[in-house]
């Protein structure tokens, strides 16, 4: 009887969502409303909505974006309003213990 030397095919482990990992690390969904002056009409304000995962209260991701804005874009910033919502808190994650078996 011949011996089968082919490796067994294992199902791939499910990938963990990158956004989920960021939430575990303390990131939460952050939204910023950015009011800026239009370059050609400085008396008019334009609104831009920015949203990403960031860490409160220092918001390093938003700070990098605003630094990029001031370096690279012509519209001068007027107002930035920030809201942050914790989608997952550490207290919401718990290891489940088996209660019993059903068959």
Order of alpha helices (4+ residues) and beta strands (2+ residues): alpha-beta-beta-alpha-beta
